[in-house]
Amino acid sequence: MPWKEVRPMDERVQFISRYLDGEKMVDLCREFGISRKTGYKFVSRYERLGPAGLEDQSRRPLHSPGKVSDEIERLIVRLKGMKPSWGPKKLKTRLEALHPGVSMPAASTIGEILERHGLVRQRRRKRFQQKLYPTGLTISQAPNDIWAVDFKGHFRLLNRSYCYPLTVSDLFSRYLVGCESLQNTRTEPARECFEALFDEYGLPERIRSDNGSPFSSVGIGGLSELSVWWMKLGIRPERIKPGHPEQNGSHERMHRTLKEETTRPPAHNHLQQQEKFDQFREVFNHERPHEAIAMKTPASLYSKSKRPFEEKQLDYPLHDVVRTVNSSGDFRLPGGRFFFLSKALRRQRIGLRDLGSGIWLVSFSQTDLGYLDTNACKLLPDNPLGGQDLED
């Protein structure tokens, strides 16, 4: 008999729906095979995030008042077919001349329309090759100095859906801050987990990860949307050297114990697997002696961070110019030209410091990204004028 296909979040949706219809928590938890603590946990997620707390949903708005009409989009595509060598700016100017009084979209929007219709030939960008761990690794001296994060290897639950455990631990105390059963490794669900952890435990000074998604990328500085958000909160990302998991050894050792005690066998569904993870965290943090900390428990050494979770606008009082990176990852150079920086930095404020001779130091949050040579339009890792280079 073939396996019955079950969506990963079906159990959560059914559980919440029946709870909202008035069924008792104790009866629902007994039927779904979970504790009341786990049941109330998902009710709290639903109340805080709505349906997005139960499964990934599109954040696309239901109504887009600025959406280009189908008629104008057809005009753009038709004119591009007649003038295949023309770019968005030329097309916009010509359309405004042909249809006076009609409001035409911005050139950037026209470019997106052309790209969607396959009418744009992509140019290969020469990207700046930077180390994936530019700041090196530090030693944790106190709780919340460094949190380690990783996705433990995915595995199948008994209902045939995949589970990707997102794990977060404090390297000083070995305290397992979080272990969440996710159905993928995308940025959005990972960020929601970190929002909940930051609300409960405060902010760490640094977060150490490997070079995989969603923690890093192949772009400048290894920045990803998630690590950019961390930096905006004042958290410094650290990345281990590729192919050297021993640089995050204590976290990897915890993964081995986690696998032995929670995945053999796996649970039937995500609710029950989360129950296993929660029970493991309780024992690991409060009962299990740890050899690396003189047989103490992680909870006996850990304390919450005094840095509250709050998002602030970045300011650069020591820089000469502040720019906002646009939705394409570009920003305007002093003088009017545009320079591609990183799509991970879209809609973020960056600081520029004039070093003279057309050289600008480009910074985001507390991190210097490189030295921009406006004459060659290149971002360099070293200062071509001499002086102190970027930290390795």
Secondary structure, DSSP 4 states (H G I P E B T S, - for coil): -PPPP--TTHHHHHHHHHHHTT--HHHHHHHHT--HHHHHHHHHHHHHHGGGGTS------S--TTPPPHHHHHHHHHHHHH-TT--HHHHHHHHHHHSTT--PPPHHHHHHHHHHTT--PPPPP------SSTT------STTSEEEEEEPPPEE-TTS-EEEEEEEEETTT--EEEEEEES---HHHHHHHHHHHHHHH---SEEEE-S-TTT--SSGGG--HHHHHHHHTTPEEEEPPTT-GGGGHHHHHHHHHHHHHHSSSPPSSHHHHHHHHHHHHHHHHHT--BGGGTTB-HHHH----SS---------TTSSEEEE--TTSEEEPTTS-EEE--GGGTT-EEEEEEEETTEEEEEETTEEEEEEETTTTEEESS-TT-S-----
